[in-house]
Amino acid sequence: MSRIYVDMLVEHKASGEMLPRTLIWRDGRRFEIDEVLSFLFTSPAGTQEMFKSYLCRIKGQEREIHEDKGRWFVERRPK
């Protein structure tokens, strides 16, 4: 897995829940998150690492966004 770290605007709820709202790409482009569809903790196969994964709808397409110890990333898509 190849990670691309991105900036993220996040809504912090009183309940402690974090909701990603805007993904900011390295070149400054912004992508508003239309909807968070699901949230779960994931662990890459063969590791003991755990991070949060959010399935989001951005411009009508589903994308996974991940948060690991305060850093946000997306996975590089295979070519």
Secondary structure, 3 states (H helix, E strand, C coil): CCEEEEEEEEEECCCCCEEEEEEECCCCCEEECCEEEEEEEECCCCCCCCEEEEEEEECCEEEEEEEECCEEEEECCCC
